[in-house]
Structures are given as C-alpha cells and as structure tokens.
Amino acid sequence: MEPRTLYEKLWDSHVVRDYGDGTALIYVDRHLLHETSTHQSFAALRASGRAVRRRETNLAQPDHAVPTSGRDLAVAEPAAQAQIETLRINARDFGIEHLDLSDRRQGIVHVIGPELGFTLPGATLACGDSHTSTHGAFGALAFGIGASDCATVLATQTIVQRKAATMEVRLEGRLPPHVTAKDVALALIGQHGTGCATGYAVEYRGPAIEAMSMAARMTLCNMTIEAGARIGLVAPDETTYEWLAKAERAPKGAAFVQALAYWRTLPSDPGAHYDRTVTFDVSALAPQVTWGTSPQDALPIGGLVPNPDDVAAEGERKRIVGALAYMGLEPGTPLSEIPIDRVFIGSCTNGRIEDLREAAQVALGRSVAPTVHAMVVPGSTAVKRQAEAEGLDAIFRAAGFQWREAGCSMCVAMNGDRLEPGERCASTSNRNFEGRQGPGGRTHLMSPAMAAAAAVTGRLTDVRELAA
C-alpha cells in the first residue's frame, strides 16, 4: 500500500460505499447536537416515522442560546427558551442523552466533547456547527453539517461526503513568549486569505505543533474553518494520549491499551503525499489582532490600519474601504491606539482553562479600564469549576471582569450577551463578521492574553508591554 496521510487513513477506514465520482458514503461514529441546529432534524425524523439508529453515539446539550448571567434565571429571549426546551423534548422522545443546564458536564459542544473523551482519535464526528473542525486536534475526522444532514446521521449513522485534497501546514520553530495558537491561526489566515484552504483537509505538523498543548491544538483546528477548510487535523501523540487517559468516557484499562495500539497507527506515513504544503516559521511571530470584518484582516499589534489606496486589486480595495467604514477606522492609525468598549473572553475557540489562565495572568493586580465592560465566559461548567478551584474567578472579579456561566455567549450574540451598535470589542472568538456580535458591533479578534491586556488599558495593546 502507498504511504497515506492521516486524513486518507481516516477516510479509508470509514467508507461504506465509494460512488466513484469523488464522493462516498461515510460512517459516522459520533454525533454532537445542540439547540440551534437540530429541531428541523428531529422534525424530519418524525415526519418520516424514523428512529435514531444508534442512540448511544449521540450527545445533546444546549450551548448557543443559553443564558450566561445565571442558571437560576429564566431564559430572557422567548426564541432561545423555545430552542432549549425543544432540544430537551426531542432528546427525551428519541432516547438521546441530554446534558441540560443543570448538568455539571454542560458546556459548548466543542469544549465538552474533548473534555469527556467523547472525541477520540480515529473516529468520525459530525455536528451541526461549522467549528466541529476543533475535534480534529485529536486525530478525529470531524466536520460540520447542515440540519438535513443531521437528520440523515441520526437515522442512518452515515452521510455522503466528498473526499478533500490534502494540505500540510508545517509550523517550524518555537512560539515566542506571549504568542499563542490563536496568533498562529490569525497570522496564517492573514497571510494566505480566508479561501486558502477551501477544498482541503488541513493537517498541522512540525515542531511547533508537537510542542503545543491539546488546548492550543484545538484552537488551531477550530480556526481552520476560517481559512475555508471544513477539516483541520493534528496527528495523535503522547500529549493526546495523556489527555485521553484522564477523560471520563475514553476507553479504560485493557480497552485503553487496545485503543492506544490503533491510535499509534494513525499518523501520516513517512513519504505520504500532500497536494499542497505551506511552511510557516513561528519563531518571530508577534501577537495578532484583526482590524476589519474578516479573519484575514489580521496584522501584528505593532502594525497600522491599512490604506486601501495601497492595494492594486479593485475588488480587494473596495472590500477594505467597506470594512474600514463599518469598523470606523482611518487608514494609517496604529492598531495599538484603537480604543475599545467591550471585552469578551470565551467561546469554543478560547474558552478552555488554559485560555482563562493566560488572561488571568494579565488581569492579576490590575483593573479593567473605567470605560470598558469586560466579561469572562468559561467554555464549560467543568472549566468554570476548575477556574474557581484555582482562584481565577477571584482574580477576574477583583480586576472588574464579569464572571459568567458557560455558554457560547457573545460569540453568537444571544441572551443579551451582545454588542450595541458602534461598540468596539476585543474578542477571543473566531469571527469578526459584520453584526456577528450584535448589529453594528465592531469586533477585533485576538488571544485571551491580548484581550485581557485590552481590558485593563482600554485599547488594543501589545500584551508583551505589560509583561515586561
């Protein structure tokens, strides 16, 4: 057999039927469900009289529409309340495990799946959410699907997919202090564009990846969708196995040993062919921030707001003009002089315990600027408990941050966690599209430490200046 990449091994081991036209029927091992993408799926099952094929492979929990201001409070928005209640009823009626708002395991699907060991190397995992690519950090073939596809997975445990081309992203060197996986993701997208990985399954490799924690790898795979790819991958290694050895639902005892033997076969073979290779040396990377309305609008914090007159391509020049108008920015403005009104630390991109630790280090002994409203939203109730056990919540509260319950929160602008028109936010989420965090809201993407630095200074700030 020819040497194969990680993606090719995952694909080959899950093909039920190859249609010969680049598509195949793929078996789906695991399925995560949340409240905003599955009500139509269950309605389709009811209309067709079909049952869920393998109930134990599905896990449902509310995350997008949940209130983060308190679990004992009623959901403020009727539409959100209806979504949450509909998921609970559907899970009950179809016999699917459901983690409701009172469950100690509840959280964002892309945080709790890895936490629980529901996400495993070598598995296929689908979810009605584009950032399902997050789970590829474990060497899982994970991808987002639509509502109709969710119904197909529920009923048949399979889905038709088109095989992707393969892209190797080699990260050479070592990350400098105070530079994170979020900075790597933003720099890659900033340099290559949001469509650079369209049609590819991206595998991150190289010494910088090997040195990353699982949380960092998840951040990188999470942001892969913003480069145009549906699939981001990191081969499992000792870091992965150490994580899974502690995970509640991962195999135990002899079963873990057996699984480990299989997981070790998954990394790409020496000599495996990639359709495209991108090499990026992270050694001199600086903290990144976005200035516009696309993740590709990313620059080092020491940079200037770009001038559209410097861009030759008419289409891109017009896009930049529109982005600057929406963001209320003037060309040539130093990024470090842009004031902010709000700070959001959280999301499936940067709501894990490591992210909160990084932000808390910056917040320690400092105070949120008087003009800034800042909030910290853990990615799961488990992250929240761990942070409180470590005293991180006390650090944030003392600095003037709001300490919230777990949920997607301001990333999707629900339940009051949203920007007002014209407000400018330093955010650790994954998208800075127009209106993403609220109609007329202006979003600057960055790492948790950078967001905390913005909170205490009232402007976009190089976190390295505070650490000096």
Long-range contacts (C-beta under 8 A, 24 or more apart in sequence): 3-268, 3-269, 3-270, 3-271, 3-272, 3-273, 4-268, 4-269, 4-272, 5-166, 5-168, 5-203, 5-268, 5-269, 5-272, 5-273, 5-274, 6-139, 6-203, 6-233, 6-235, 6-266, 6-267, 6-268, 7-141, 7-164, 7-166, 7-201, 7-203, 7-231, 7-233, 8-166, 8-272, 9-265, 9-266, 9-268, 10-122, 10-124, 10-139, 10-140, 10-141, 10-233, 10-266, 11-141, 11-163, 13-122, 14-124, 14-141, 16-158, 19-160, 22-162, 22-163, 23-160, 23-161, 23-162, 23-163, 24-160, 24-161, 24-163, 25-158, 25-159, 25-160, 26-124, 26-158, 26-159, 26-160, 26-161, 27-124, 27-157, 27-158, 28-57, 28-124, 28-125, 28-126, 28-153, 28-157, 28-158, 28-159, 29-57, 29-120, 29-123, 29-124, 29-125, 30-57, 30-58, 30-59, 30-113, 30-118, 30-119, 30-120, 30-123, 30-124, 30-125, 30-126, 31-57, 31-58, 31-59, 31-125, 31-126, 31-127, 31-150, 31-153, 31-154, 32-58, 32-59, 32-60, 32-109, 32-110, 32-113, 32-118, 32-125, 32-126, 32-127, 32-129, 32-132, 33-58, 33-59, 33-60, 33-61, 33-87, 33-91, 33-96, 33-109, 33-127, 33-128, 33-150, 34-60, 34-61, 34-62, 34-63, 34-64, 34-87, 34-109, 34-127, 34-128, 34-129, 35-62, 35-63, 35-64, 35-65, 35-83, 35-84, 35-86, 35-87, 36-64, 36-65, 36-83, 36-128, 37-127, 37-128, 37-129, 37-146, 37-147, 37-150, 38-87, 38-90, 38-128, 38-147, 38-150, 39-83, 39-86, 39-87, 39-90, 40-147, 40-148, 40-151, 41-128, 41-147, 41-148, 41-150, 41-151, 41-154, 42-90, 42-93, 42-94, 42-151, 42-154, 44-148, 44-151, 45-94, 45-151, 45-154, 45-155, 48-155, 50-155, 51-94, 51-155, 52-94, 52-95, 52-96, 52-154, 52-155, 53-154, 53-155, 53-156, 53-157, 54-157, 55-94, 55-95, 55-96, 55-97, 56-97, 57-157, 58-96, 58-97, 58-154, 59-96, 59-97, 59-99, 59-113, 59-118, 60-87, 60-90, 60-91, 60-96, 60-97, 60-98, 60-99, 61-98, 61-99, 61-100, 61-103, 61-105, 61-106, 61-107, 61-109, 61-112, 62-87, 62-88, 62-100, 62-101, 62-106, 63-106, 63-107, 63-108, 63-109, 63-406, 63-407, 63-408, 64-407, 64-408, 64-412, 64-414, 65-408, 65-414, 65-415, 66-101, 66-106, 66-405, 66-406, 66-407, 66-408, 66-415, 67-405, 67-407, 67-415, 67-416, 68-375, 68-377, 68-404, 68-405, 68-406, 68-407, 68-409, 68-415, 68-417, 69-404, 69-405, 69-415, 69-416, 70-405, 71-101, 71-102, 71-405, 75-415, 76-415, 76-416, 77-414, 77-415, 77-416, 80-414, 80-415, 94-154, 103-381, 104-381, 104-382, 104-385, 105-380, 105-381, 105-382, 106-380, 106-381, 106-406, 107-378, 107-379, 107-380, 107-381, 107-382, 107-383, 107-406, 107-407, 108-347, 108-348, 108-351, 108-379, 108-380, 108-406, 108-407, 108-408, 109-348, 110-134, 110-135, 110-218, 110-222, 110-348, 111-348, 111-351, 111-352, 111-379, 111-380, 111-383, 111-406, 112-380, 112-382, 114-138, 114-214, 114-218, 114-243, 114-247, 115-247, 115-248, 115-380, 115-382, 115-383, 116-247, 116-248, 116-249, 117-244, 117-247, 117-248, 117-249, 117-250, 118-249, 120-244, 120-250, 120-259, 121-236, 121-240, 121-244, 121-263, 121-266, 122-236, 122-262, 122-263, 122-266, 126-150, 126-153, 126-159, 130-225, 130-230, 131-222, 131-225, 131-348, 131-349, 131-430, 133-221, 133-222, 133-224, 133-225, 133-229, 133-230, 133-231, 133-232, 134-218, 134-221, 134-222, 134-232, 134-348, 135-218, 135-221, 136-221, 136-224, 136-231, 136-232, 136-233, 136-234, 137-214, 137-217, 137-218, 137-220, 137-221, 137-232, 137-233, 137-234, 138-214, 138-234, 138-236, 138-240, 138-243, 138-244, 139-233, 139-234, 139-235, 139-236, 139-240, 139-263, 139-266, 139-267, 141-231, 141-233, 142-231, 143-230, 143-231, 144-225, 144-230, 164-199, 164-200, 164-201, 164-229, 164-230, 164-231, 165-199, 165-200, 165-201, 165-275, 165-276, 166-200, 166-201, 166-203, 166-273, 166-274, 166-275, 166-276, 167-197, 167-200, 167-201, 167-202, 167-203, 167-229, 167-274, 167-275, 167-276, 167-277, 167-278, 168-203, 168-205, 168-274, 168-276, 168-277, 168-278, 169-202, 169-203, 169-204, 169-205, 169-277, 169-278, 169-279, 169-280, 170-205, 170-206, 170-277, 170-278, 170-279, 170-280, 171-204, 171-205, 171-206, 171-207, 171-208, 171-209, 171-280, 171-282, 172-206, 172-207, 172-208, 172-279, 172-280, 172-281, 172-282, 172-283, 173-207, 173-208, 173-281, 173-282, 173-283, 173-284, 174-207, 174-208, 174-211, 174-282, 174-283, 175-208, 175-211, 175-282, 175-283, 175-285, 176-282, 176-283, 176-284, 176-285, 176-286, 177-464, 177-467, 178-287, 178-449, 178-463, 178-464, 178-467, 179-282, 179-285, 179-286, 179-287, 180-216, 180-219, 180-287, 180-358, 180-447, 180-448, 180-449, 181-212, 181-216, 181-217, 181-219, 181-220, 182-219, 182-223, 182-288, 182-349, 182-350, 182-428, 182-445, 182-446, 182-447, 182-448, 183-285, 183-286, 183-287, 183-288, 183-447, 184-208, 184-220, 184-280, 184-282, 184-285, 185-219, 185-220, 185-222, 185-223, 185-224, 185-226, 186-223, 186-288, 186-289, 186-290, 186-295, 186-298, 186-445, 186-446, 187-280, 187-285, 187-288, 187-298, 188-227, 188-278, 188-280, 189-223, 189-226, 189-227, 189-295, 189-296, 189-298, 190-288, 190-290, 190-295, 190-296, 190-297, 190-298, 190-299, 191-280, 192-227, 192-278, 193-227, 193-296, 194-226, 194-227, 194-228, 194-294, 194-295, 194-296, 195-227, 195-228, 196-227, 196-228, 196-278, 197-224, 197-227, 197-228, 197-229, 198-228, 198-229, 199-228, 199-229, 200-228, 200-229, 200-231, 200-275, 200-276, 201-229, 201-230, 201-231, 201-232, 201-233, 202-227, 202-229, 202-231, 202-232, 202-233, 203-232, 203-233, 203-234, 203-235, 203-268, 203-274, 204-232, 204-233, 204-234, 205-234, 205-235, 205-268, 208-282, 209-234, 210-237, 210-239, 212-239, 213-239, 213-354, 214-239, 214-240, 214-243, 215-352, 215-353, 215-354, 215-355, 216-354, 218-352, 219-349, 219-350, 219-355, 222-348, 222-349, 222-430, 223-295, 223-349, 223-430, 225-430, 226-295, 226-430, 226-431, 235-266, 235-267, 235-268, 236-263, 236-264, 236-266, 236-267, 237-267, 286-462, 287-446, 287-447, 287-449, 287-450, 287-462, 287-463, 287-464, 288-446, 288-447, 289-335, 289-426, 289-444, 289-445, 289-446, 289-450, 289-460, 290-432, 290-443, 290-444, 290-445, 290-446, 291-323, 291-327, 291-329, 291-335, 291-338, 291-444, 292-320, 292-323, 292-324, 292-327, 292-432, 293-322, 293-323, 293-326, 293-327, 293-432, 293-433, 293-434, 294-319, 294-323, 294-432, 294-433, 295-430, 295-431, 295-432, 295-445, 297-323, 297-432, 298-445, 299-335, 301-335, 301-336, 301-450, 301-460, 301-461, 301-462, 302-334, 302-335, 302-336, 302-462, 303-334, 303-335, 304-331, 304-332, 304-333, 304-334, 304-335, 305-329, 305-330, 305-331, 305-332, 305-333, 305-334, 305-335, 305-338, 306-331, 307-331, 307-332, 326-434, 326-442, 327-424, 327-442, 328-422, 328-424, 328-442, 335-460, 336-459, 336-460, 336-461, 336-462, 337-459, 337-460, 338-424, 338-444, 338-459, 338-460, 339-371, 339-424, 339-458, 339-459, 340-372, 340-424, 340-425, 340-426, 340-444, 340-454, 340-455, 340-458, 340-459, 340-460, 341-371, 341-372, 341-373, 341-419, 341-423, 341-424, 341-425, 342-372, 342-373, 342-374, 342-375, 342-410, 342-419, 342-423, 342-424, 342-425, 342-426, 343-368, 343-372, 343-373, 343-374, 343-375, 343-401, 343-425, 343-426, 343-427, 343-451, 343-452, 343-454, 343-455, 344-374, 344-375, 344-377, 344-409, 344-410, 344-411, 344-417, 344-425, 344-426, 344-427, 344-428, 344-429, 344-437, 344-451, 345-374, 345-375, 345-376, 345-377, 345-401, 345-428, 345-448, 345-451, 345-452, 346-375, 346-376, 346-377, 346-378, 346-379, 346-404, 346-409, 346-410, 346-411, 346-428, 346-429, 347-377, 347-379, 347-408, 347-409, 347-411, 347-427, 347-428, 347-429, 347-430, 348-379, 348-408, 348-411, 348-430, 349-411, 349-428, 349-429, 349-430, 350-428, 350-429, 350-447, 350-448, 351-377, 351-378, 351-379, 351-380, 351-383, 351-406, 351-428, 352-379, 352-383, 353-383, 353-386, 353-387, 353-390, 355-379, 355-428, 355-448, 356-383, 356-387, 356-392, 356-448, 357-390, 357-392, 358-447, 358-448, 358-449, 358-452, 359-396, 359-448, 359-449, 359-451, 359-452, 360-387, 360-392, 360-395, 360-396, 360-452, 361-449, 361-452, 362-449, 362-452, 362-453, 362-456, 362-463, 362-466, 362-467, 363-395, 363-396, 363-399, 363-401, 363-452, 363-455, 363-456, 364-395, 364-399, 366-399, 366-456, 366-466, 367-399, 367-400, 367-456, 368-399, 368-400, 368-401, 368-455, 368-456, 369-455, 369-456, 369-457, 369-458, 370-458, 371-458, 372-454, 372-455, 372-458, 373-402, 374-400, 374-401, 374-402, 374-455, 375-401, 375-402, 375-403, 375-404, 375-409, 375-410, 375-417, 376-401, 376-402, 376-403, 376-404, 377-404, 377-405, 377-406, 377-407, 377-409, 377-410, 377-417, 378-404, 378-405, 378-406, 379-406, 380-406, 381-405, 381-406, 399-455, 399-456, 401-455, 410-437, 410-438, 411-436, 411-437, 412-436, 413-437, 413-438, 413-441, 419-443, 426-450, 426-451, 426-454, 426-455, 426-460, 427-451
